[in-house]
């Protein structure tokens, strides 16, 4: 444990990993997704994580070339660590205040940690449009994989505001009814039930 914390125990390190678990990100995306980190700290964390073999960076091809950061296989192995911290932290989570900073990525990433994948039909793919941002949830092998961006094809799509999604997971039926469902309604209802069950287990 001490050796692991030598690598990822510095402040912000696991939050950088959390951001990259949903897919590659540009430096500016990471800076925006980690409010308060500061450019010097982010640069240091990325340098250290690269040196440890947890993160790599690469250039994307034309027509929109950019440098992106992504996790290595070793870095992706940290998902279980991040998920465990999400479940532990969810027990201490309260309703957001008006001045709290919220991000759809954080919500969707947490869903992958909190939902029991065995409650969903194997091979089901969901598209979540949260505050207009598209995400994918894949139910495979009893696990839930989350990624930023739309799937090629979705079994069901749920659309709504981040606040309605959050409140729906807390059992707010009014918020759940405001979510727009497209595709397989039964599959969508299974996901909503799993989301509510996840919140119930952590309170």
ABEGO torsion letter per residue (X at the ends): XAAAAAAAABBGAAAAAAAAAAEBBBAAAAAAABBGAEAAAAAAAAAAAAAAGABBBBBBBOABBBBBBBBBAAAAAAAAAAAAAAAAAAAABBBBBAABBBBAAAAAAAAAAABBAAABBBGBBBBBBBGGBBBBBBBBGGBBBBBBEBBABBABBBBEBAAAAAAAAAGBAAAAAABBBBEBAAAAAAAAAAAAAAAAAAX
